[in-house]
Amino acid sequence: MRLFLVHEGFGPGGPARATAHMITGGAARGHVLPAPGQALEQLG
């Protein structure tokens, strides 16, 4: 089994993107990173 992760979110690539990244404060990190492990545990 393989899992490919592709980042398509906000990054500091320009003024608008930097502002969006600052507003979200990287909050998705706390939800996105644990999710694959949790899903695999449930499939387990």
C-alpha positions as CSV (number, residue, x, y, z in Angstrom):
1,M,0.0,0.0,0.0
2,R,1.3,3.5,-0.8
3,L,0.1,6.9,0.3
4,F,1.0,10.0,-1.7
5,L,0.4,13.4,-0.1
6,V,0.3,16.5,-2.3
7,H,0.3,19.9,-0.7
8,E,-2.1,22.2,-2.4
9,G,-2.8,24.6,0.4
10,F,-1.6,28.0,1.4
11,G,2.1,28.7,1.6
12,P,4.2,31.9,1.7
13,G,4.4,32.1,-2.1
14,G,3.2,35.7,-2.5
15,P,1.5,38.5,-0.5
16,A,-2.1,37.0,-0.7
17,R,-0.9,33.5,0.1
18,A,1.3,34.7,2.9
19,T,-1.6,36.5,4.4
20,A,-3.9,33.5,4.2
21,H,-1.1,31.3,5.7
22,M,-0.7,33.8,8.6
23,I,-4.5,33.9,9.2
24,T,-4.8,30.2,9.3
25,G,-1.7,30.0,11.4
26,G,-0.9,26.5,10.1
27,A,-4.0,25.3,12.0
28,A,-4.6,22.5,9.4
29,R,-1.3,20.9,10.5
30,G,-2.9,19.7,13.7
31,H,-5.7,18.0,11.9
32,V,-4.2,16.9,8.6
33,L,-1.0,15.2,9.8
34,P,-2.6,12.8,12.4
35,A,-5.5,11.8,10.0
36,P,-3.7,9.2,7.9
37,G,-2.4,7.4,11.0
38,Q,-5.8,7.4,12.6
39,A,-7.4,6.1,9.4
40,L,-4.8,3.3,9.2
41,E,-5.5,2.3,12.9
42,Q,-9.2,2.0,12.1
43,L,-8.5,-0.2,9.1
44,G,-6.0,-2.1,11.1
